[in-house]
Structures are given as C-alpha cells and as structure tokens.
Amino acid sequence: MSFRTDLWDCYDAVRERVTNDFHDLREMSEFLQKIAKTQEFFGRSLTKLVHGTKVGERCVGTVKEAWDTLLRQFDTIGQLHLETATKIMEDFAKPIIDFKNETSPIRKEILSSCDKKAKEVKNLKGKFENLTKKSMKIKSDVDNLNSSVQGGDNRAQGKLEKLTKTKSKLDDDVSKAQSAFESSEQDFLRNVVPSILDEFQRLEEQRVNKLKTQFKALASYHVTGFVSTTQQAFQKLSDSFEQIDADSDIKAIINENRTGNSNPNTSSNTTSYGGGFSETKTTSYSAPKTSYSTTGDQVTALYDYDGEGENDLSFSAGEVITVTNKHDGGWWEGSIGNRTGLFPSNFVDSGGGDNADQQDYSQQSTQLSGEQVQALYDYEAQAEGELSLVAGEFLTVISEDAGWYIGKNSNGQEGAFPGNYVEKV
C-alpha cells in the first residue's frame, strides 16, 4: 500500500494529515519537557527533604544504621530524578523538536511547489464555472426572446439575433475553458500529485521512525537506568531493615549511657587483684555513629530567601551565613546567630576564600562570567531569586554553581536558572 496508489485522489486530506502530524511533534516535545520539569521539581524537593530532616539523630545501633541507609538511598533517588530530568530534556525532547526543525523547510518547499500548481488548476476551474453560469443566463434570455417572437413581438427579433451570436461565442469560450481546466487537472493528478504523495509518505515514514527510536530509547532508559537504580536502592533499604536487631540496640543504649557504678541490687562477675581491688568484666559494644563534617565557611547572601519549610533558613540579601554542611543537589546547611537551616547555595556568594570549594567556584565563575547563552526551553521560576526563561532568548552569565547559572536577560532582569535549559553561543 502507498499514498500514490491508494490516495491518488485524496491530496487535500493527505496534505492536512501530514501538516497536523508535524505540528504534533512540537506538542510531544513540549509534553516531554513538562515531564522533565516534573522530575526535576520532585528530585530537588526530595533531596531538600532528605538533607533537612533531623529525624533519627538520636537513634543508635542497627536502627541508626537503617535510618542512615534510608536517607542515603532516598538522596540517591532524588539525584536520579534530577539526572532523569536532564536525560529526558537533552536526549528525548530536544531531538524530536530538532527533527521537526530540520524537516520543516523540506516539507514547506514540497507544499509550496504543489500549492502553486493546485492554485493554477483552481483558477482554471473557477474561470470555467463562471463562463458556464453566464452561458446558462444567456440561454435563459434567448429562450425568453424566442417565446416573445413566436408570440408576435417583432421588436424582439433583432435582440434575439444579437443575443444568439453572443451565446454562440460564449459557448465556444466555455468549451475552451473546460478543455483547459480538464487538461490542467489531469496533468496535476497524473504528474504532480503522485510525486508529492511520494514525498509526503517519505516524510511521514521518517517522522514515525524517529518517534519509534525516541520512544524505545526512553523506555529502555526507564527500565535499565531509572527502574534498575530505584530497585537497587530499595533492595539496599530492605537488606538494611532486615539487620535491625532489638538486642543489639539495647546493648548499644546501655553502653552509651551507663556510668560504670556498681548496682547494689545485682551481683557482678569480678576478678580480684592484690590490694582488694576488683575489676568488673563487661563485653564492650560500640554503637555505629555517622559523622558529618562542618566547613565553618562564611558566605554572603546575594538575594533575599524566604524559606518554605520549618527546616529552611530564611535570610535577606547582605546577611552573613556560617556554612555547616554542603550537600549534593545545590542545598547547603548553615546558621545565622541562633537560627540554623537549609538554603539554596546559588543564593549566596562564598567571597573567594581559601576553602578549596570556594576556589573552584571562583575559578569557574570567572571563566563563565560574561559568556552568552541561549535558552533552549521555557522555564518558569520556582522561587524568589530565580529567573524565568523564554525559549530562544539570549542571556549573559554572571556565575555558576551546582548546575545553576546566575545571569541577566536582555531586559536587565537578573536571577538563577538551571544550566541544562540553556546552551552556550
């Protein structure tokens, strides 16, 4: 089956279908972009929740180990959602819209060539139909004059002879117009439309095969990458939960809190030494503990930040914050006076201190400062201090941190935006 043989007389329907199918490519790409944004929002929210939780800090023993595993694995899942957002945006959404943009000029050229010939046929048809209407009107007038002449109206005889000559010439014009229209239509259907239908079918096959490739790759990544990693994380959680042991945790609590004083209500197993000194024999057990390093770095707030949760640290532009922890995902923990909490790292300036992280950031910011980037997709700011993007607009980068750029658009608006939504120019 083919468009040429089976849809030879359905050019208009095929044209409309192919045009709509290519419009669908943009909608499919935009849908995938929204999926990516949803993944990114979830990933950022999950990592923020994990890093901000204080639950479990007082746990000991196997429960502590299981809780720490839970936090690590959910942090892994949050990072996975962020990676998936980038993957969907760059490897699935962008190639679809790129394919549409690459094939659009070809499709427009085909349509333009065909539409020009179709317009010629349409004009000839219109001319033929207009002449036919005039011929029918004159025929009606001739019939009326014939009736008048037969009724004895001698004055109608002259008009009849003149109108009859006009009708004869018009009939000849109608015949020529019909011949021209039918000839042009046959040429269009036999020579133009078949080649156009072949091109339409080729473009449609390319579109379907492109979507098949992208959809299969998306499914493969979801199964081998996203699902596999998520299953591994939950398997680690399950294994860790199986290791929870009440007896071990009871011993851990005892060893953590006992004073070593003799209990007068119980007897102890002792070994006597000279001089009357006795040593109580006990079994030593160390509860596993998780240590978190603190940096002590001081940073300055670039923008106001109004925390959304009870674990967030709100501040105003210009305030100095002491950093206590630097977490993955762009969230840091710090304090201002007696207030502590989480805050986005791209809202502060490290000041270029001696700390290695600050040196790396300073060098990277210097390299990027002043560079021009172009927005690949629309981005709607999620929080105060972020900058919304419009696909296609150009921005000037001021600095970069943890995958986020701080930059300025052509209207002078300044703020933070995700680096995977832009490309360097």
RAWOSUL-V897465 format. One record per residue. N is the residue number from 0. RES is the residue in three letters. PHI is phi in radians with two decimals (999 if undefined). PSI is psi in radians with two decimals (NA if undefined). Layout:
N | RES | PHI | PSI
N | RES | PHI | PSI
This chain:
0 | MET | 999 | 2.57
1 | SER | -2.70 | 2.78
2 | PHE | -1.06 | -0.69
3 | ARG | -1.06 | -0.79
4 | THR | -1.56 | -0.57
5 | ASP | -1.76 | -0.34
6 | LEU | -2.17 | 0.56
7 | TRP | -1.06 | -0.51
8 | ASP | -1.87 | 0.32
9 | CYS | -2.13 | 0.69
10 | TYR | -0.99 | -0.83
11 | ASP | -1.07 | -0.72
12 | ALA | -1.16 | -0.74
13 | VAL | -1.16 | -0.74
14 | ARG | -1.02 | -0.82
15 | GLU | -1.12 | -0.70
16 | ARG | -1.13 | -0.83
17 | VAL | -1.10 | -0.72
18 | THR | -1.08 | -0.81
19 | ASN | -1.14 | -0.67
20 | ASP | -1.08 | -0.66
21 | PHE | -1.30 | -0.50
22 | HIS | -1.15 | -0.60
23 | ASP | -1.08 | -0.51
24 | LEU | -1.03 | -0.74
25 | ARG | -1.12 | -0.75
26 | GLU | -1.14 | -0.66
27 | MET | -1.12 | -0.76
28 | SER | -1.11 | -0.73
29 | GLU | -1.14 | -0.63
30 | PHE | -1.10 | -0.79
31 | LEU | -1.11 | -0.63
32 | GLN | -1.10 | -0.69
33 | LYS | -1.17 | -0.66
34 | ILE | -1.07 | -0.75
35 | ALA | -1.09 | -0.74
36 | LYS | -1.12 | -0.65
37 | THR | -1.13 | -0.75
38 | GLN | -1.07 | -0.75
39 | GLU | -1.13 | -0.77
40 | PHE | -1.07 | -0.77
41 | PHE | -1.12 | -0.76
42 | GLY | -1.08 | -0.78
43 | ARG | -1.13 | -0.71
44 | SER | -1.15 | -0.70
45 | LEU | -1.19 | -0.80
46 | THR | -1.13 | -0.63
47 | LYS | -1.12 | -0.75
48 | LEU | -1.09 | -0.78
49 | VAL | -1.09 | -0.84
50 | HIS | -1.24 | -0.37
51 | GLY | -1.67 | -0.12
52 | THR | -1.30 | 2.43
53 | LYS | -1.87 | -0.08
54 | VAL | -1.13 | 2.41
55 | GLY | 1.63 | -0.07
56 | GLU | -1.16 | -0.47
57 | ARG | -1.63 | 0.00
58 | CYS | -1.24 | 2.75
59 | VAL | -2.36 | 2.96
60 | GLY | 1.08 | -2.46
61 | THR | -1.22 | -0.53
62 | VAL | -1.14 | -0.71
63 | LYS | -1.06 | -0.78
64 | GLU | -1.07 | -0.76
65 | ALA | -1.14 | -0.72
66 | TRP | -1.14 | -0.74
67 | ASP | -1.09 | -0.68
68 | THR | -1.11 | -0.73
69 | LEU | -1.04 | -0.80
70 | LEU | -1.11 | -0.76
71 | ARG | -1.09 | -0.76
72 | GLN | -1.24 | -0.65
73 | PHE | -1.25 | -0.50
74 | ASP | -1.15 | -0.71
75 | THR | -1.06 | -0.74
76 | ILE | -1.15 | -0.69
77 | GLY | -1.08 | -0.78
78 | GLN | -1.09 | -0.63
79 | LEU | -1.11 | -0.69
80 | HIS | -1.13 | -0.66
81 | LEU | -1.15 | -0.75
82 | GLU | -1.13 | -0.69
83 | THR | -1.13 | -0.66
84 | ALA | -1.03 | -0.80
85 | THR | -1.13 | -0.73
86 | LYS | -1.07 | -0.83
87 | ILE | -1.10 | -0.75
88 | MET | -1.15 | -0.83
89 | GLU | -1.49 | -0.65
90 | ASP | -1.72 | -0.27
91 | PHE | -2.17 | -0.87
92 | ALA | -1.25 | -0.84
93 | LYS | -1.12 | -0.76
94 | PRO | -1.06 | -0.56
95 | ILE | -1.18 | -0.81
96 | ILE | -1.24 | -0.54
97 | ASP | -1.11 | -0.72
98 | PHE | -1.08 | -0.75
99 | LYS | -1.07 | -0.77
100 | ASN | -1.17 | -0.60
101 | GLU | -1.24 | -0.68
102 | THR | -1.57 | -0.25
103 | SER | -1.03 | -0.79
104 | PRO | -1.07 | -0.66
105 | ILE | -1.11 | -0.80
106 | ARG | -1.11 | -0.72
107 | LYS | -1.14 | -0.66
108 | GLU | -1.15 | -0.71
109 | ILE | -1.11 | -0.80
110 | LEU | -1.13 | -0.68
111 | SER | -1.10 | -0.77
112 | SER | -1.09 | -0.76
113 | CYS | -1.26 | -0.69
114 | ASP | -1.12 | -0.57
115 | LYS | -1.10 | -0.78
116 | LYS | -1.23 | -0.67
117 | ALA | -1.12 | -0.65
118 | LYS | -1.14 | -0.67
119 | GLU | -1.08 | -0.77
120 | VAL | -1.12 | -0.72
121 | LYS | -1.11 | -0.70
122 | ASN | -1.14 | -0.74
123 | LEU | -1.13 | -0.64
124 | LYS | -1.16 | -0.73
125 | GLY | -1.09 | -0.71
126 | LYS | -1.10 | -0.76
127 | PHE | -1.08 | -0.77
128 | GLU | -1.17 | -0.67
129 | ASN | -1.15 | -0.75
130 | LEU | -1.12 | -0.64
131 | THR | -1.11 | -0.74
132 | LYS | -1.10 | -0.73
133 | LYS | -1.12 | -0.72
134 | SER | -1.08 | -0.71
135 | MET | -1.17 | -0.62
136 | LYS | -1.18 | -0.77
137 | ILE | -1.13 | -0.67
138 | LYS | -1.05 | -0.69
139 | SER | -1.13 | -0.69
140 | ASP | -1.17 | -0.68
141 | VAL | -1.09 | -0.74
142 | ASP | -1.08 | -0.69
143 | ASN | -1.16 | -0.72
144 | LEU | -1.17 | -0.66
145 | ASN | -1.02 | -0.72
146 | SER | -1.14 | -0.68
147 | SER | -1.16 | -0.75
148 | VAL | -1.10 | -0.77
149 | GLN | -1.15 | -0.39
150 | GLY | -1.53 | 0.06
151 | GLY | 1.72 | 0.19
152 | ASP | -1.50 | 1.69
153 | ASN | -1.19 | -0.49
154 | ARG | -1.16 | -0.42
155 | ALA | -1.35 | -0.24
156 | GLN | -1.12 | -0.77
157 | GLY | -1.14 | -0.75
158 | LYS | -1.09 | -0.66
159 | LEU | -1.12 | -0.76
160 | GLU | -1.12 | -0.72
161 | LYS | -1.16 | -0.74
162 | LEU | -1.23 | -0.53
163 | THR | -1.16 | -0.69
164 | LYS | -1.12 | -0.73
165 | THR | -1.07 | -0.73
166 | LYS | -1.12 | -0.67
167 | SER | -1.11 | -0.76
168 | LYS | -1.15 | -0.70
169 | LEU | -1.17 | -0.67
170 | ASP | -1.08 | -0.63
171 | ASP | -1.15 | -0.71
172 | ASP | -1.12 | -0.68
173 | VAL | -1.09 | -0.73
174 | SER | -1.10 | -0.73
175 | LYS | -1.19 | -0.72
176 | ALA | -1.13 | -0.68
177 | GLN | -1.13 | -0.71
178 | SER | -1.13 | -0.74
179 | ALA | -1.15 | -0.73
180 | PHE | -1.12 | -0.85
181 | GLU | -1.13 | -0.64
182 | SER | -1.15 | -0.77
183 | SER | -1.16 | -0.70
184 | GLU | -1.13 | -0.73
185 | GLN | -1.12 | -0.73
186 | ASP | -1.11 | -0.70
187 | PHE | -1.10 | -0.81
188 | LEU | -1.27 | -0.58
189 | ARG | -1.56 | -0.58
190 | ASN | -1.98 | -0.62
191 | VAL | -1.56 | -0.95
192 | VAL | -1.01 | -0.78
193 | PRO | -1.00 | -0.76
194 | SER | -1.19 | -0.64
195 | ILE | -1.15 | -0.74
196 | LEU | -1.09 | -0.64
197 | ASP | -1.07 | -0.76
198 | GLU | -1.15 | -0.72
199 | PHE | -1.03 | -0.76
200 | GLN | -1.15 | -0.69
201 | ARG | -1.09 | -0.78
202 | LEU | -1.12 | -0.70
203 | GLU | -1.16 | -0.69
204 | GLU | -1.11 | -0.72
205 | GLN | -1.09 | -0.75
206 | ARG | -1.09 | -0.82
207 | VAL | -1.12 | -0.77
208 | ASN | -1.14 | -0.64
209 | LYS | -1.11 | -0.79
210 | LEU | -1.12 | -0.70
211 | LYS | -1.05 | -0.80
212 | THR | -1.06 | -0.80
213 | GLN | -1.17 | -0.73
214 | PHE | -1.18 | -0.69
215 | LYS | -1.15 | -0.71
216 | ALA | -1.13 | -0.68
217 | LEU | -1.11 | -0.78
218 | ALA | -1.13 | -0.71
219 | SER | -1.11 | -0.78
220 | TYR | -1.10 | -0.71
221 | HIS | -1.09 | -0.70
222 | VAL | -1.35 | -0.90
223 | THR | -1.42 | -0.46
224 | GLY | -1.78 | -1.17
225 | PHE | -1.18 | -0.97
226 | VAL | -1.11 | -0.75
227 | SER | -1.06 | -0.82
228 | THR | -1.14 | -0.69
229 | THR | -1.12 | -0.74
230 | GLN | -1.09 | -0.71
231 | GLN | -1.10 | -0.71
232 | ALA | -1.09 | -0.78
233 | PHE | -1.26 | -0.49
234 | GLN | -1.17 | -0.70
235 | LYS | -1.10 | -0.68
236 | LEU | -1.08 | -0.81
237 | SER | -1.06 | -0.77
238 | ASP | -1.10 | -0.71
239 | SER | -1.16 | -0.70
240 | PHE | -1.14 | -0.58
241 | GLU | -1.14 | -0.42
242 | GLN | -1.47 | -0.11
243 | ILE | -1.11 | 2.22
244 | ASP | -2.40 | 2.09
245 | ALA | -1.09 | -0.76
246 | ASP | -1.05 | -0.77
247 | SER | -1.11 | -0.69
248 | ASP | -1.24 | -0.61
249 | ILE | -1.06 | -0.78
250 | LYS | -1.09 | -0.70
251 | ALA | -1.10 | -0.73
252 | ILE | -1.12 | -0.72
253 | ILE | -1.09 | -0.86
254 | ASN | -1.14 | -0.51
255 | GLU | -1.33 | -0.51
256 | ASN | -1.99 | -0.30
257 | ARG | -1.22 | 2.64
258 | THR | -1.63 | -0.38
259 | GLY | 1.61 | -0.07
260 | ASN | -1.22 | 2.61
261 | SER | -1.23 | 2.41
262 | ASN | -1.59 | 2.00
263 | PRO | -1.18 | -0.27
264 | ASN | -1.60 | -0.13
265 | THR | -2.29 | 2.71
266 | SER | -1.67 | 2.59
267 | SER | -2.07 | 2.72
268 | ASN | -1.48 | 1.89
269 | THR | -2.11 | 2.76
270 | THR | -2.09 | 2.18
271 | SER | -1.52 | 2.50
272 | TYR | -2.14 | 2.96
273 | GLY | -1.05 | 2.62
274 | GLY | 1.47 | 0.12
275 | GLY | 1.40 | 0.09
276 | PHE | -1.42 | 2.35
277 | SER | -2.18 | 2.51
278 | GLU | -2.00 | 2.21
279 | THR | -1.42 | 2.23
280 | LYS | -1.59 | 2.19
281 | THR | -2.31 | 2.77
282 | THR | -1.63 | 2.15
283 | SER | -1.42 | 2.41
284 | TYR | -2.48 | 2.20
285 | SER | -1.82 | 2.14
286 | ALA | -1.26 | 2.36
287 | PRO | -1.16 | 2.36
288 | LYS | -2.21 | 2.57
289 | THR | -1.89 | 2.16
290 | SER | -1.77 | 2.50
291 | TYR | -2.12 | 2.19
292 | SER | -1.36 | 2.51
293 | THR | -1.94 | 2.55
294 | THR | -1.62 | -0.66
295 | GLY | 1.33 | 0.01
296 | ASP | -1.16 | 2.60
297 | GLN | -1.95 | 2.32
298 | VAL | -2.23 | 2.80
299 | THR | -1.95 | 2.32
300 | ALA | -1.20 | 2.23
301 | LEU | -1.48 | -0.55
302 | TYR | -2.40 | 2.86
303 | ASP | -1.19 | 2.49
304 | TYR | -2.35 | 2.11
305 | ASP | -1.83 | 1.82
306 | GLY | -1.02 | 2.49
307 | GLU | -1.64 | -0.33
308 | GLY | -2.25 | 2.99
309 | GLU | -1.20 | -0.34
310 | ASN | -1.64 | 0.04
311 | ASP | -1.52 | 2.67
312 | LEU | -1.87 | 1.94
313 | SER | -1.48 | 2.61
314 | PHE | -2.78 | 2.95
315 | SER | -1.96 | 2.70
316 | ALA | -0.98 | 2.30
317 | GLY | 1.77 | -0.31
318 | GLU | -1.22 | 2.59
319 | VAL | -1.73 | 2.28
320 | ILE | -2.07 | 2.36
321 | THR | -1.61 | 2.05
322 | VAL | -1.41 | 2.24
323 | THR | -1.88 | -0.50
324 | ASN | -2.59 | 2.50
325 | LYS | -2.04 | 1.88
326 | HIS | -1.66 | 2.78
327 | ASP | -1.19 | 2.79
328 | GLY | 1.59 | 0.06
329 | GLY | 1.52 | 0.20
330 | TRP | -1.97 | 2.27
331 | TRP | -2.00 | 2.83
332 | GLU | -2.06 | 2.41
333 | GLY | -2.81 | -3.04
334 | SER | -2.48 | 2.63
335 | ILE | -2.28 | 1.87
336 | GLY | 1.14 | -2.18
337 | ASN | -1.71 | 0.16
338 | ARG | -1.71 | 2.35
339 | THR | -2.29 | 2.74
340 | GLY | 2.88 | -3.05
341 | LEU | -1.63 | 2.63
342 | PHE | -2.70 | 2.68
343 | PRO | -1.25 | 2.27
344 | SER | -1.16 | -0.41
345 | ASN | -1.44 | 0.13
346 | PHE | -1.72 | 0.03
347 | VAL | -2.26 | 2.83
348 | ASP | -2.04 | 2.14
349 | SER | -1.26 | -0.29
350 | GLY | 1.44 | 0.08
351 | GLY | 1.19 | 0.71
352 | GLY | -1.28 | -2.98
353 | ASP | -1.43 | -0.21
354 | ASN | -1.03 | 2.46
355 | ALA | -1.07 | -0.72
356 | ASP | -1.09 | -0.68
357 | GLN | -1.20 | -0.65
358 | GLN | -1.11 | -0.78
359 | ASP | -1.07 | -0.76
360 | TYR | -1.11 | -0.75
361 | SER | -1.09 | -0.76
362 | GLN | -1.13 | -0.75
363 | GLN | -1.16 | -0.69
364 | SER | -1.12 | -0.68
365 | THR | -1.11 | -0.70
366 | GLN | -1.15 | -0.63
367 | LEU | -1.53 | -0.41
368 | SER | -0.98 | 2.22
369 | GLY | 1.56 | -0.14
370 | GLU | -1.26 | 2.58
371 | GLN | -1.66 | 2.36
372 | VAL | -2.26 | 2.79
373 | GLN | -2.15 | 2.37
374 | ALA | -1.23 | 2.23
375 | LEU | -1.47 | -0.54
376 | TYR | -2.46 | 2.86
377 | ASP | -1.22 | 2.53
378 | TYR | -2.47 | 2.22
379 | GLU | -1.75 | 2.14
380 | ALA | -0.93 | 2.34
381 | GLN | -1.68 | -0.33
382 | ALA | -2.65 | 2.87
383 | GLU | -1.06 | 2.39
384 | GLY | 1.72 | -0.24
385 | GLU | -1.57 | 2.78
386 | LEU | -2.06 | 2.13
387 | SER | -1.22 | 2.57
388 | LEU | -2.06 | 2.62
389 | VAL | -2.09 | 2.19
390 | ALA | -0.90 | 2.24
391 | GLY | 1.77 | -0.36
392 | GLU | -1.31 | 2.72
393 | PHE | -1.81 | 2.52
394 | LEU | -2.37 | 2.74
395 | THR | -1.85 | 2.16
396 | VAL | -1.40 | 2.35
397 | ILE | -1.76 | -0.76
398 | SER | -2.80 | 3.03
399 | GLU | -2.50 | 2.49
400 | ASP | -2.73 | 2.20
401 | ALA | 0.95 | 0.71
402 | GLY | 1.46 | 0.03
403 | TRP | -1.95 | 2.41
404 | TYR | -1.78 | 2.59
405 | ILE | -1.94 | 2.17
406 | GLY | -2.67 | -3.07
407 | LYS | -2.35 | 2.38
408 | ASN | -1.59 | -3.12
409 | SER | -1.18 | -0.30
410 | ASN | -1.56 | 0.03
411 | GLY | 1.50 | 0.04
412 | GLN | -1.32 | 2.41
413 | GLU | -2.19 | 2.50
414 | GLY | 3.04 | -3.07
415 | ALA | -1.69 | 2.56
416 | PHE | -2.65 | 2.68
417 | PRO | -1.19 | 2.37
418 | GLY | -1.16 | -0.45
419 | ASN | -1.41 | 0.08
420 | TYR | -1.72 | 0.01
421 | VAL | -2.33 | 2.89
422 | GLU | -2.38 | 2.61
423 | LYS | -1.24 | 2.59
424 | VAL | -2.07 | NA
